[in-house]
């Protein structure tokens, strides 16, 4: 098979600090350090699937910035387009939830290298050379108006070069208000081909509610999300809309599925009962699975099943990154979800 052209992702890779196991912040005497971030997670997944993926970001030149670059390189992500400069890397603290106690995230990313980046830092014509796909999330423009402007310039350049563009809405209430998110994302979405969302994003960002659904109680109506997907596609001209459907029974146990709308038909995946080890990066692994399926020319149903299976496996893996192969994903998507020891 001819090698797939490069996938470019744009966003912030952060230092993740987390107490051991299920300790709460106030109990912790030490924090484990790893790296992650929406677009970085997608790039790592795609590299693990054997595709040519690059992360574009800005990182300080000091050793912590270099450690983040080194971590990406370990997984085969192209770091040649990363801009160096600025004073600090963004940080987030994660406290894992258990049973009825939810997980908690505290951000410490103000003044990070990417948050203070300028448009002149990024030459999108050069960055997109040899690329066929561009991916970003709603977290990146939430870092501030200058970064939102950089996203818009990237999207215009991607459109001019006829790249396929995907965006995970990824609304984060700790970064911006619903009103601000709707305003900014509304200007970016007409330049997007594939919109990815979770159960709440469309309502939080664009006020598009799913009928007969209560996310807090874990009640999800698949039919309600058909209307959500069509409304999004009609409003912004998306070619495809994908929505994850998470039924939260507790912090540890979820039912996991998704739907895909291609402008004509609705496709629904099988549903997995997931016992969660680490849910951070679950949506990013889903997005990576969609991108992989599209680039491999898989039919919509197979693309969706691959993406959901990849994300299901991510929930069993510590850290932001999804350490799974194509073969493992296909095995689960094909029906082998017993978890029996492989010998």
Buried (B, 14 or more C-beta within 10 A) or exposed (E): EEEBEBBBBBBBBBBBBBBEEBBEBEEBEEBBEBBBBBBBBBBBBBBBBBBBBBBBBBBBEEEBBEBBBEBBEEBBBBBEBBBBBBEBBBBBBBBBBBEEBEBEEEBBBEEBBBBBBEEEBBEBEEBBEEBBBBBBBBBBBBBBEBBBBBBBEBBEBBBEBEBBBBBBBBBBEEBBEBEBBBEBBEEBBEBBBBBBBBBBBBBBBBEBEBEEBEBEEBEBBBEBBBBBBBBBBEEBEBBBBBBBBBBBEBBBBBBBBBBBBBEEEBBBBBBBEBEBEBBBBBBBBBBBBBBBBBBBEBEBBBBBBBBBBBBBBBBBBEBBBBBBEBEBBBBBBEEEBEEEEEE
